[in-house]
């Protein structure tokens, strides 16, 4: 009886390496399909927010469409319609409508 338990324990030892390889490959797959694209998207969003300039047509997170009238530090003044100006945080801007979608890369 003890010999069968030892035989099972010895056979199970080689399975640990397979399990470690399986978990490692799952983590690697998660990195390439979930974490890496998210980091790339955050980097592009940060770059877009830093490059906002006067004259850009943008959309805020709340859905307001407007033209950038001035950039003051972390805030942006948007001209919405007929001279109506709104002051918003740069982080509240989500899209650039200055270029047409087919021109974006």
Backbone atoms as SQL, in Angstrom:
CREATE TABLE atoms (id INTEGER PRIMARY KEY, chain TEXT, resi INTEGER, resn TEXT, atom TEXT, x REAL, y REAL, z REAL);
INSERT INTO atoms VALUES
  (1, 'A', 1, 'UNK', 'N', 0.816, -1.183, 0.000),
  (2, 'A', 1, 'UNK', 'CA', 0.000, 0.000, 0.000),
  (3, 'A', 1, 'UNK', 'C', 0.865, 1.253, 0.000),
  (4, 'A', 2, 'UNK', 'N', 1.898, 1.260, 0.797),
  (5, 'A', 2, 'UNK', 'CA', 2.793, 2.415, 0.849),
  (6, 'A', 2, 'UNK', 'C', 3.529, 2.560, -0.472),
  (7, 'A', 3, 'UNK', 'N', 3.870, 1.458, -1.105),
  (8, 'A', 3, 'UNK', 'CA', 4.580, 1.544, -2.378),
  (9, 'A', 3, 'UNK', 'C', 3.695, 2.157, -3.474),
  (10, 'A', 4, 'UNK', 'N', 2.391, 1.881, -3.444),
  (11, 'A', 4, 'UNK', 'CA', 1.504, 2.492, -4.443),
  (12, 'A', 4, 'UNK', 'C', 1.354, 3.998, -4.215),
  (13, 'A', 5, 'UNK', 'N', 1.325, 4.422, -2.964),
  (14, 'A', 5, 'UNK', 'CA', 1.239, 5.853, -2.651),
  (15, 'A', 5, 'UNK', 'C', 2.501, 6.562, -3.118),
  (16, 'A', 6, 'UNK', 'N', 3.669, 5.945, -2.871),
  (17, 'A', 6, 'UNK', 'CA', 4.933, 6.540, -3.313),
  (18, 'A', 6, 'UNK', 'C', 5.020, 6.583, -4.838),
  (19, 'A', 7, 'UNK', 'N', 4.496, 5.570, -5.499),
  (20, 'A', 7, 'UNK', 'CA', 4.510, 5.544, -6.961),
  (21, 'A', 7, 'UNK', 'C', 3.629, 6.647, -7.530),
  (22, 'A', 8, 'UNK', 'N', 2.457, 6.876, -6.899),
  (23, 'A', 8, 'UNK', 'CA', 1.571, 7.946, -7.341),
  (24, 'A', 8, 'UNK', 'C', 2.205, 9.313, -7.088),
  (25, 'A', 9, 'UNK', 'N', 2.879, 9.479, -5.962),
  (26, 'A', 9, 'UNK', 'CA', 3.530, 10.751, -5.641),
  (27, 'A', 9, 'UNK', 'C', 4.657, 11.036, -6.632),
  (28, 'A', 10, 'UNK', 'N', 5.400, 10.004, -7.015),
  (29, 'A', 10, 'UNK', 'CA', 6.493, 10.184, -7.964),
  (30, 'A', 10, 'UNK', 'C', 5.950, 10.543, -9.347),
  (31, 'A', 11, 'UNK', 'N', 4.849, 9.938, -9.738),
  (32, 'A', 11, 'UNK', 'CA', 4.254, 10.233, -11.047),
  (33, 'A', 11, 'UNK', 'C', 3.640, 11.632, -11.044),
  (34, 'A', 12, 'UNK', 'N', 3.108, 12.083, -9.923),
  (35, 'A', 12, 'UNK', 'CA', 2.505, 13.401, -9.836),
  (36, 'A', 12, 'UNK', 'C', 3.543, 14.507, -9.852),
  (37, 'A', 13, 'UNK', 'N', 4.777, 14.245, -9.498),
  (38, 'A', 13, 'UNK', 'CA', 5.831, 15.250, -9.474),
  (39, 'A', 13, 'UNK', 'C', 6.127, 15.807, -10.848),
  (40, 'A', 14, 'UNK', 'N', 6.035, 14.989, -11.889),
  (41, 'A', 14, 'UNK', 'CA', 6.296, 15.471, -13.241),
  (42, 'A', 14, 'UNK', 'C', 5.149, 16.333, -13.749),
  (43, 'A', 15, 'UNK', 'N', 3.963, 16.170, -13.190),
  (44, 'A', 15, 'UNK', 'CA', 2.806, 16.962, -13.583),
  (45, 'A', 15, 'UNK', 'C', 2.902, 18.406, -13.108),
  (46, 'A', 16, 'UNK', 'N', 3.678, 18.650, -12.060),
  (47, 'A', 16, 'UNK', 'CA', 3.834, 20.003, -11.535),
  (48, 'A', 16, 'UNK', 'C', 4.507, 20.901, -12.574),
  (49, 'A', 17, 'UNK', 'N', 5.491, 20.378, -13.251),
  (50, 'A', 17, 'UNK', 'CA', 6.170, 21.157, -14.280),
  (51, 'A', 17, 'UNK', 'C', 5.204, 21.518, -15.410),
  (52, 'A', 18, 'UNK', 'N', 4.348, 20.615, -15.761),
  (53, 'A', 18, 'UNK', 'CA', 3.337, 20.878, -16.778),
  (54, 'A', 18, 'UNK', 'C', 2.343, 21.944, -16.335),
  (55, 'A', 19, 'UNK', 'N', 1.961, 21.915, -15.067),
  (56, 'A', 19, 'UNK', 'CA', 1.037, 22.908, -14.540),
  (57, 'A', 19, 'UNK', 'C', 1.686, 24.295, -14.505),
  (58, 'A', 20, 'UNK', 'N', 2.957, 24.346, -14.116),
  (59, 'A', 20, 'UNK', 'CA', 3.671, 25.620, -14.106),
  (60, 'A', 20, 'UNK', 'C', 3.757, 26.182, -15.525),
  (61, 'A', 21, 'UNK', 'N', 4.042, 25.325, -16.490),
  (62, 'A', 21, 'UNK', 'CA', 4.098, 25.755, -17.887),
  (63, 'A', 21, 'UNK', 'C', 2.728, 26.250, -18.352),
  (64, 'A', 22, 'UNK', 'N', 1.657, 25.561, -17.959),
  (65, 'A', 22, 'UNK', 'CA', 0.301, 25.947, -18.333),
  (66, 'A', 22, 'UNK', 'C', -0.055, 27.315, -17.754),
  (67, 'A', 23, 'UNK', 'N', 0.192, 27.522, -16.463),
  (68, 'A', 23, 'UNK', 'CA', -0.116, 28.809, -15.841),
  (69, 'A', 23, 'UNK', 'C', 0.743, 29.924, -16.424),
  (70, 'A', 24, 'UNK', 'N', 1.997, 29.627, -16.696),
  (71, 'A', 24, 'UNK', 'CA', 2.879, 30.625, -17.313),
  (72, 'A', 24, 'UNK', 'C', 2.393, 31.032, -18.688),
  (73, 'A', 25, 'UNK', 'N', 1.955, 30.057, -19.467),
  (74, 'A', 25, 'UNK', 'CA', 1.464, 30.382, -20.811),
  (75, 'A', 25, 'UNK', 'C', 0.148, 31.153, -20.754),
  (76, 'A', 26, 'UNK', 'N', -0.698, 30.868, -19.776),
  (77, 'A', 26, 'UNK', 'CA', -1.951, 31.619, -19.614),
  (78, 'A', 26, 'UNK', 'C', -1.651, 33.075, -19.268),
  (79, 'A', 27, 'UNK', 'N', -0.700, 33.300, -18.372),
  (80, 'A', 27, 'UNK', 'CA', -0.315, 34.661, -17.999),
  (81, 'A', 27, 'UNK', 'C', 0.268, 35.393, -19.193),
  (82, 'A', 28, 'UNK', 'N', 1.091, 34.724, -19.978),
  (83, 'A', 28, 'UNK', 'CA', 1.687, 35.331, -21.168),
  (84, 'A', 28, 'UNK', 'C', 0.617, 35.704, -22.194),
  (85, 'A', 29, 'UNK', 'N', -0.339, 34.832, -22.403),
  (86, 'A', 29, 'UNK', 'CA', -1.431, 35.103, -23.341),
  (87, 'A', 29, 'UNK', 'C', -2.261, 36.287, -22.847),
  (88, 'A', 30, 'UNK', 'N', -2.551, 36.335, -21.551),
  (89, 'A', 30, 'UNK', 'CA', -3.306, 37.459, -20.995),
  (90, 'A', 30, 'UNK', 'C', -2.548, 38.770, -21.190),
  (91, 'A', 31, 'UNK', 'N', -1.239, 38.746, -21.041),
  (92, 'A', 31, 'UNK', 'CA', -0.444, 39.955, -21.218),
  (93, 'A', 31, 'UNK', 'C', -0.561, 40.465, -22.649),
  (94, 'A', 32, 'UNK', 'N', -0.384, 39.588, -23.625),
  (95, 'A', 32, 'UNK', 'CA', -0.388, 40.022, -25.017),
  (96, 'A', 32, 'UNK', 'C', -1.775, 40.370, -25.548),
  (97, 'A', 33, 'UNK', 'N', -2.839, 39.788, -25.005),
  (98, 'A', 33, 'UNK', 'CA', -4.174, 40.062, -25.521),
  (99, 'A', 33, 'UNK', 'C', -4.982, 41.042, -24.677),
  (100, 'A', 34, 'UNK', 'N', -4.564, 41.315, -23.434),
  (101, 'A', 34, 'UNK', 'CA', -5.347, 42.206, -22.586),
  (102, 'A', 34, 'UNK', 'C', -4.545, 43.386, -22.053),
  (103, 'A', 35, 'UNK', 'N', -3.433, 43.126, -21.429),
  (104, 'A', 35, 'UNK', 'CA', -2.688, 44.178, -20.744),
  (105, 'A', 35, 'UNK', 'C', -1.953, 45.078, -21.726),
  (106, 'A', 36, 'UNK', 'N', -1.243, 44.505, -22.668),
  (107, 'A', 36, 'UNK', 'CA', -0.447, 45.284, -23.619),
  (108, 'A', 36, 'UNK', 'C', -1.306, 46.218, -24.487),
  (109, 'A', 37, 'UNK', 'N', -2.422, 45.753, -25.069),
  (110, 'A', 37, 'UNK', 'CA', -3.253, 46.682, -25.841),
  (111, 'A', 37, 'UNK', 'C', -3.831, 47.812, -24.986),
  (112, 'A', 38, 'UNK', 'N', -4.173, 47.514, -23.724),
  (113, 'A', 38, 'UNK', 'CA', -4.703, 48.546, -22.840),
  (114, 'A', 38, 'UNK', 'C', -3.647, 49.610, -22.564),
  (115, 'A', 39, 'UNK', 'N', -2.396, 49.194, -22.329),
  (116, 'A', 39, 'UNK', 'CA', -1.310, 50.145, -22.100),
  (117, 'A', 39, 'UNK', 'C', -1.071, 51.001, -23.339),
  (118, 'A', 40, 'UNK', 'N', -1.151, 50.401, -24.517),
  (119, 'A', 40, 'UNK', 'CA', -0.962, 51.138, -25.765),
  (120, 'A', 40, 'UNK', 'C', -2.065, 52.182, -25.939),
  (121, 'A', 41, 'UNK', 'N', -3.295, 51.803, -25.636),
  (122, 'A', 41, 'UNK', 'CA', -4.420, 52.727, -25.754),
  (123, 'A', 41, 'UNK', 'C', -4.275, 53.887, -24.769),
  (124, 'A', 42, 'UNK', 'N', -3.837, 53.622, -23.551),
  (125, 'A', 42, 'UNK', 'CA', -3.632, 54.681, -22.565),
  (126, 'A', 42, 'UNK', 'C', -2.537, 55.636, -23.011),
  (127, 'A', 43, 'UNK', 'N', -1.476, 55.104, -23.596),
  (128, 'A', 43, 'UNK', 'CA', -0.380, 55.935, -24.076),
  (129, 'A', 43, 'UNK', 'C', -0.842, 56.847, -25.211),
  (130, 'A', 44, 'UNK', 'N', -1.636, 56.306, -26.146),
  (131, 'A', 44, 'UNK', 'CA', -2.162, 57.108, -27.258),
  (132, 'A', 44, 'UNK', 'C', -3.111, 58.187, -26.752),
  (133, 'A', 45, 'UNK', 'N', -3.940, 57.856, -25.765),
  (134, 'A', 45, 'UNK', 'CA', -4.877, 58.820, -25.203),
  (135, 'A', 45, 'UNK', 'C', -4.128, 59.955, -24.506),
  (136, 'A', 46, 'UNK', 'N', -3.096, 59.615, -23.763),
  (137, 'A', 46, 'UNK', 'CA', -2.289, 60.630, -23.075),
  (138, 'A', 46, 'UNK', 'C', -1.603, 61.545, -24.088),
  (139, 'A', 47, 'UNK', 'N', -1.075, 60.972, -25.155),
  (140, 'A', 47, 'UNK', 'CA', -0.420, 61.756, -26.201),
  (141, 'A', 47, 'UNK', 'C', -1.426, 62.693, -26.860),
  (142, 'A', 48, 'UNK', 'N', -2.639, 62.200, -27.155),
  (143, 'A', 48, 'UNK', 'CA', -3.676, 63.016, -27.763),
  (144, 'A', 48, 'UNK', 'C', -4.031, 64.206, -26.877),
  (145, 'A', 49, 'UNK', 'N', -4.196, 63.974, -25.579),
  (146, 'A', 49, 'UNK', 'CA', -4.563, 65.043, -24.650),
  (147, 'A', 49, 'UNK', 'C', -3.456, 66.086, -24.557),
  (148, 'A', 50, 'UNK', 'N', -2.194, 65.654, -24.580),
  (149, 'A', 50, 'UNK', 'CA', -1.081, 66.592, -24.503),
  (150, 'A', 50, 'UNK', 'C', -0.956, 67.433, -25.773),
  (151, 'A', 51, 'UNK', 'N', -1.409, 66.922, -26.917),
  (152, 'A', 51, 'UNK', 'CA', -1.242, 67.611, -28.197),
  (153, 'A', 51, 'UNK', 'C', -2.451, 68.443, -28.618),
  (154, 'A', 52, 'UNK', 'N', -3.418, 68.630, -27.723),
  (155, 'A', 52, 'UNK', 'CA', -4.590, 69.438, -28.066),
  (156, 'A', 52, 'UNK', 'C', -4.146, 70.887, -28.266),
  (157, 'A', 53, 'UNK', 'N', -4.622, 71.480, -29.362),
  (158, 'A', 53, 'UNK', 'CA', -4.244, 72.865, -29.662),
  (159, 'A', 53, 'UNK', 'C', -5.463, 73.642, -30.134),
  (160, 'A', 54, 'UNK', 'N', -5.317, 74.952, -30.185),
  (161, 'A', 54, 'UNK', 'CA', -6.395, 75.829, -30.611),
  (162, 'A', 54, 'UNK', 'C', -6.821, 75.479, -32.041),
  (163, 'A', 55, 'UNK', 'N', -8.127, 75.428, -32.246),
  (164, 'A', 55, 'UNK', 'CA', -8.665, 75.128, -33.570),
  (165, 'A', 55, 'UNK', 'C', -9.092, 73.677, -33.751),
  (166, 'A', 56, 'UNK', 'N', -8.670, 72.779, -32.879),
  (167, 'A', 56, 'UNK', 'CA', -9.076, 71.375, -32.982),
  (168, 'A', 56, 'UNK', 'C', -10.567, 71.236, -32.671),
  (169, 'A', 57, 'UNK', 'N', -11.246, 70.421, -33.437),
  (170, 'A', 57, 'UNK', 'CA', -12.636, 70.098, -33.144),
  (171, 'A', 57, 'UNK', 'C', -12.650, 68.797, -32.366),
  (172, 'A', 58, 'UNK', 'N', -13.246, 68.837, -31.165),
  (173, 'A', 58, 'UNK', 'CA', -13.191, 67.702, -30.261),
  (174, 'A', 58, 'UNK', 'C', -14.577, 67.364, -29.719),
  (175, 'A', 59, 'UNK', 'N', -14.652, 66.199, -29.087),
  (176, 'A', 59, 'UNK', 'CA', -15.861, 65.749, -28.398),
  (177, 'A', 59, 'UNK', 'C', -15.460, 65.409, -26.966),
  (178, 'A', 60, 'UNK', 'N', -16.259, 65.868, -26.008),
  (179, 'A', 60, 'UNK', 'CA', -15.970, 65.565, -24.612),
  (180, 'A', 60, 'UNK', 'C', -16.568, 64.210, -24.243),
  (181, 'A', 61, 'UNK', 'N', -16.216, 63.742, -23.066),
  (182, 'A', 61, 'UNK', 'CA', -16.753, 62.469, -22.573),
  (183, 'A', 61, 'UNK', 'C', -18.271, 62.553, -22.438),
  (184, 'A', 62, 'UNK', 'N', -18.775, 63.747, -22.104),
  (185, 'A', 62, 'UNK', 'CA', -20.216, 63.941, -21.962),
  (186, 'A', 62, 'UNK', 'C', -20.952, 64.079, -23.280),
  (187, 'A', 63, 'UNK', 'N', -20.220, 64.151, -24.402),
  (188, 'A', 63, 'UNK', 'CA', -20.847, 64.206, -25.706),
  (189, 'A', 63, 'UNK', 'C', -20.942, 65.599, -26.310),
  (190, 'A', 64, 'UNK', 'N', -20.331, 66.603, -25.682),
  (191, 'A', 64, 'UNK', 'CA', -20.350, 67.951, -26.235),
  (192, 'A', 64, 'UNK', 'C', -19.361, 68.063, -27.383),
  (193, 'A', 65, 'UNK', 'N', -19.831, 68.582, -28.514),
  (194, 'A', 65, 'UNK', 'CA', -18.977, 68.814, -29.675),
  (195, 'A', 65, 'UNK', 'C', -18.608, 70.281, -29.678),
  (196, 'A', 66, 'UNK', 'N', -17.316, 70.580, -29.856),
  (197, 'A', 66, 'UNK', 'CA', -16.903, 71.972, -29.884),
  (198, 'A', 66, 'UNK', 'C', -15.533, 72.141, -30.487),
  (199, 'A', 67, 'UNK', 'N', -15.161, 73.410, -30.639),
  (200, 'A', 67, 'UNK', 'CA', -13.863, 73.770, -31.200),
  (201, 'A', 67, 'UNK', 'C', -13.022, 74.359, -30.078),
  (202, 'A', 68, 'UNK', 'N', -11.760, 73.939, -29.989),
  (203, 'A', 68, 'UNK', 'CA', -10.871, 74.436, -28.939),
  (204, 'A', 68, 'UNK', 'C', -10.576, 75.903, -29.222),
  (205, 'A', 69, 'UNK', 'N', -10.915, 76.756, -28.230),
  (206, 'A', 69, 'UNK', 'CA', -10.690, 78.184, -28.363),
  (207, 'A', 69, 'UNK', 'C', -9.389, 78.588, -27.674),
  (208, 'A', 70, 'UNK', 'N', -9.050, 77.920, -26.561),
  (209, 'A', 70, 'UNK', 'CA', -7.817, 78.227, -25.832),
  (210, 'A', 70, 'UNK', 'C', -7.439, 77.032, -24.972),
  (211, 'A', 71, 'UNK', 'N', -6.141, 76.890, -24.727),
  (212, 'A', 71, 'UNK', 'CA', -5.623, 75.848, -23.849),
  (213, 'A', 71, 'UNK', 'C', -4.894, 76.545, -22.709),
  (214, 'A', 72, 'UNK', 'N', -5.320, 76.269, -21.475),
  (215, 'A', 72, 'UNK', 'CA', -4.741, 76.910, -20.295),
  (216, 'A', 72, 'UNK', 'C', -4.336, 75.838, -19.288),
  (217, 'A', 73, 'UNK', 'N', -3.119, 75.357, -19.378),
  (218, 'A', 73, 'UNK', 'CA', -2.649, 74.338, -18.443),
  (219, 'A', 73, 'UNK', 'C', -3.400, 73.037, -18.603),
  (220, 'A', 74, 'UNK', 'N', -4.140, 72.648, -17.553),
  (221, 'A', 74, 'UNK', 'CA', -4.913, 71.402, -17.579),
  (222, 'A', 74, 'UNK', 'C', -6.349, 71.613, -18.022),
  (223, 'A', 75, 'UNK', 'N', -6.703, 72.833, -18.389),
  (224, 'A', 75, 'UNK', 'CA', -8.067, 73.109, -18.829),
  (225, 'A', 75, 'UNK', 'C', -8.081, 73.579, -20.276),
  (226, 'A', 76, 'UNK', 'N', -9.244, 73.422, -20.898),
  (227, 'A', 76, 'UNK', 'CA', -9.442, 73.814, -22.290),
  (228, 'A', 76, 'UNK', 'C', -10.743, 74.606, -22.362),
  (229, 'A', 77, 'UNK', 'N', -10.739, 75.677, -23.124),
  (230, 'A', 77, 'UNK', 'CA', -11.967, 76.429, -23.347),
  (231, 'A', 77, 'UNK', 'C', -12.504, 76.037, -24.722),
  (232, 'A', 78, 'UNK', 'N', -13.715, 75.464, -24.721),
  (233, 'A', 78, 'UNK', 'CA', -14.356, 75.020, -25.959),
  (234, 'A', 78, 'UNK', 'C', -15.400, 76.030, -26.390),
  (235, 'A', 79, 'UNK', 'N', -15.437, 76.326, -27.679),
  (236, 'A', 79, 'UNK', 'CA', -16.499, 77.150, -28.242),
  (237, 'A', 79, 'UNK', 'C', -17.506, 76.189, -28.848),
  (238, 'A', 80, 'UNK', 'N', -18.724, 76.193, -28.277),
  (239, 'A', 80, 'UNK', 'CA', -19.721, 75.225, -28.695),
  (240, 'A', 80, 'UNK', 'C', -20.548, 75.714, -29.872),
  (241, 'A', 81, 'UNK', 'N', -21.256, 76.832, -29.712),
  (242, 'A', 81, 'UNK', 'CA', -22.122, 77.316, -30.780),
  (243, 'A', 81, 'UNK', 'C', -22.411, 78.791, -30.554),
  (244, 'A', 82, 'UNK', 'N', -22.303, 79.574, -31.608),
  (245, 'A', 82, 'UNK', 'CA', -22.610, 80.999, -31.569),
  (246, 'A', 82, 'UNK', 'C', -21.910, 81.727, -30.426),
  (247, 'A', 83, 'UNK', 'N', -20.658, 81.431, -30.215),
  (248, 'A', 83, 'UNK', 'CA', -19.875, 82.135, -29.205),
  (249, 'A', 83, 'UNK', 'C', -19.998, 81.600, -27.792),
  (250, 'A', 84, 'UNK', 'N', -20.781, 80.552, -27.564),
  (251, 'A', 84, 'UNK', 'CA', -20.904, 79.957, -26.235),
  (252, 'A', 84, 'UNK', 'C', -19.612, 79.227, -25.908),
  (253, 'A', 85, 'UNK', 'N', -18.975, 79.615, -24.803),
  (254, 'A', 85, 'UNK', 'CA', -17.699, 79.008, -24.424),
  (255, 'A', 85, 'UNK', 'C', -17.849, 78.262, -23.111),
  (256, 'A', 86, 'UNK', 'N', -17.225, 77.087, -23.056),
  (257, 'A', 86, 'UNK', 'CA', -17.274, 76.229, -21.880),
  (258, 'A', 86, 'UNK', 'C', -15.854, 75.850, -21.504),
  (259, 'A', 87, 'UNK', 'N', -15.562, 75.888, -20.201),
  (260, 'A', 87, 'UNK', 'CA', -14.236, 75.508, -19.712),
  (261, 'A', 87, 'UNK', 'C', -14.315, 74.074, -19.193),
  (262, 'A', 88, 'UNK', 'N', -13.473, 73.176, -19.747),
  (263, 'A', 88, 'UNK', 'CA', -13.462, 71.770, -19.341),
  (264, 'A', 88, 'UNK', 'C', -12.026, 71.323, -19.075),
  (265, 'A', 89, 'UNK', 'N', -11.889, 70.249, -18.332),
  (266, 'A', 89, 'UNK', 'CA', -10.575, 69.647, -18.093),
  (267, 'A', 89, 'UNK', 'C', -10.107, 68.940, -19.361),
  (268, 'A', 90, 'UNK', 'N', -8.810, 68.902, -19.555),
  (269, 'A', 90, 'UNK', 'CA', -8.270, 68.185, -20.719),
  (270, 'A', 90, 'UNK', 'C', -8.653, 66.711, -20.681),
  (271, 'A', 91, 'UNK', 'N', -8.696, 66.154, -19.491),
  (272, 'A', 91, 'UNK', 'CA', -9.006, 64.724, -19.367),
  (273, 'A', 91, 'UNK', 'C', -10.444, 64.404, -19.757),
  (274, 'A', 92, 'UNK', 'N', -11.311, 65.435, -19.880),
  (275, 'A', 92, 'UNK', 'CA', -12.705, 65.214, -20.272),
  (276, 'A', 92, 'UNK', 'C', -12.870, 65.150, -21.782),
  (277, 'A', 93, 'UNK', 'N', -11.804, 65.364, -22.532),
  (278, 'A', 93, 'UNK', 'CA', -11.886, 65.311, -23.987),
  (279, 'A', 93, 'UNK', 'C', -11.555, 63.901, -24.447),
  (280, 'A', 94, 'UNK', 'N', -12.430, 63.359, -25.313),
  (281, 'A', 94, 'UNK', 'CA', -12.241, 61.960, -25.697),
  (282, 'A', 94, 'UNK', 'C', -11.883, 61.754, -27.161),
  (283, 'A', 95, 'UNK', 'N', -12.396, 62.573, -28.075),
  (284, 'A', 95, 'UNK', 'CA', -12.169, 62.340, -29.501),
  (285, 'A', 95, 'UNK', 'C', -11.748, 63.618, -30.212),
  (286, 'A', 96, 'UNK', 'N', -11.033, 63.438, -31.311),
  (287, 'A', 96, 'UNK', 'CA', -10.623, 64.540, -32.177),
  (288, 'A', 96, 'UNK', 'C', -11.445, 64.451, -33.458),
  (289, 'A', 97, 'UNK', 'N', -12.198, 65.510, -33.764),
  (290, 'A', 97, 'UNK', 'CA', -12.998, 65.539, -34.984),
  (291, 'A', 97, 'UNK', 'C', -12.424, 66.497, -36.015),
  (292, 'A', 98, 'UNK', 'N', -11.185, 66.953, -35.812),
  (293, 'A', 98, 'UNK', 'CA', -10.557, 67.877, -36.769),
  (294, 'A', 98, 'UNK', 'C', -10.345, 67.210, -38.103),
  (295, 'A', 99, 'UNK', 'N', -9.950, 65.938, -38.071),
  (296, 'A', 99, 'UNK', 'CA', -9.714, 65.171, -39.301),
  (297, 'A', 99, 'UNK', 'C', -10.874, 64.234, -39.531),
  (298, 'A', 100, 'UNK', 'N', -11.054, 63.865, -40.765),
  (299, 'A', 100, 'UNK', 'CA', -12.076, 62.883, -41.090),
  (300, 'A', 100, 'UNK', 'C', -11.571, 61.501, -40.683),
  (301, 'A', 101, 'UNK', 'N', -12.486, 60.566, -40.326),
  (302, 'A', 101, 'UNK', 'CA', -12.072, 59.234, -39.871),
  (303, 'A', 101, 'UNK', 'C', -11.160, 58.484, -40.824),
  (304, 'A', 102, 'UNK', 'N', -11.326, 58.639, -42.137),
  (305, 'A', 102, 'UNK', 'CA', -10.476, 57.902, -43.069),
  (306, 'A', 102, 'UNK', 'C', -9.054, 58.437, -43.099),
  (307, 'A', 103, 'UNK', 'N', -8.804, 59.655, -42.580),
  (308, 'A', 103, 'UNK', 'CA', -7.466, 60.218, -42.569),
  (309, 'A', 103, 'UNK', 'C', -6.685, 59.808, -41.339),
  (310, 'A', 104, 'UNK', 'N', -7.362, 59.312, -40.298),
  (311, 'A', 104, 'UNK', 'CA', -6.675, 58.895, -39.071),
  (312, 'A', 104, 'UNK', 'C', -5.880, 57.635, -39.310),
  (313, 'A', 105, 'UNK', 'N', -4.779, 57.506, -38.580),
  (314, 'A', 105, 'UNK', 'CA', -3.931, 56.310, -38.715),
  (315, 'A', 105, 'UNK', 'C', -4.091, 55.431, -37.520);
